[in-house]
Amino acid sequence: MSEKSLVELGVGLSGRIVRLETSDETLLRKLTALGLAPGEELTLLQKIPSYIIKVGYTEVALDRETALSIIVASD
């Protein structure tokens, strides 16, 4: 399994969150409240105009900067 940022994941592909690379405590709290935490599996649904991901039963829209901070492992 290789690690990459969410922006490098292909549309329609899934990955498991390895870590969140940000020192912004507010952003970390927001992401974890949305279910984005290490160990969770996500699927990238679209990249343009924003990154839309699905985690569990939740779909979340992210900007590019936030998507860059999400590191996933995928095949």
C-alpha positions in Angstrom: 0.0 0.0 0.0 1.3 3.4 -0.9 0.6 6.6 1.0 -0.5 9.8 -0.8 -2.5 12.9 -0.2 -6.2 12.8 -1.0 -5.5 15.0 -4.1 -3.5 12.2 -5.6 -6.2 9.6 -5.2 -8.2 8.9 -8.4 -11.9 9.7 -8.6 -14.0 6.6 -7.6 -11.1 5.1 -5.6 -11.0 4.4 -1.9 -8.3 4.7 0.7 -7.8 4.5 4.4 -6.8 7.6 6.3 -3.3 7.3 7.7 -2.9 10.7 9.2 -4.0 14.4 9.0 -1.0 16.6 8.3 -1.9 20.0 9.7 -1.0 21.9 12.8 -4.3 23.9 12.6 -6.2 22.6 15.7 -9.5 24.0 14.5 -9.2 22.1 11.2 -8.3 18.9 13.1 -11.3 19.2 15.3 -13.6 19.9 12.3 -12.3 17.0 10.3 -12.6 14.5 13.2 -16.1 15.8 13.9 -16.9 14.9 10.3 -15.6 11.4 10.8 -12.3 12.0 9.1 -9.8 10.3 11.4 -6.9 7.9 11.0 -8.1 4.4 10.3 -11.4 5.5 8.5 -12.0 4.5 4.9 -13.1 7.1 2.4 -14.0 7.2 -1.3 -13.2 10.2 -3.5 -16.4 11.0 -5.5 -15.2 14.1 -7.4 -12.3 16.6 -7.6 -13.8 19.6 -9.5 -15.0 22.2 -8.4 -14.2 20.8 -4.9 -13.1 17.5 -3.5 -16.2 15.5 -2.5 -15.5 12.4 -0.3 -17.7 9.8 1.3 -16.9 8.5 4.7 -19.4 6.0 6.0 -22.8 7.5 5.2 -21.5 11.1 5.2 -20.4 13.1 2.1 -18.1 16.0 2.7 -16.9 18.8 0.4 -13.3 19.9 0.9 -11.1 22.6 -0.6 -7.7 21.7 -2.1 -5.7 22.8 0.9 -7.7 20.6 3.3 -7.5 17.7 0.8 -3.7 18.0 0.7 -3.6 17.5 4.5 -5.4 14.2 4.4 -2.9 11.3 3.8 -4.4 8.0 2.7 -3.1 4.6 2.0 -4.4 2.8 -1.1 -3.5 -0.1 -3.3 
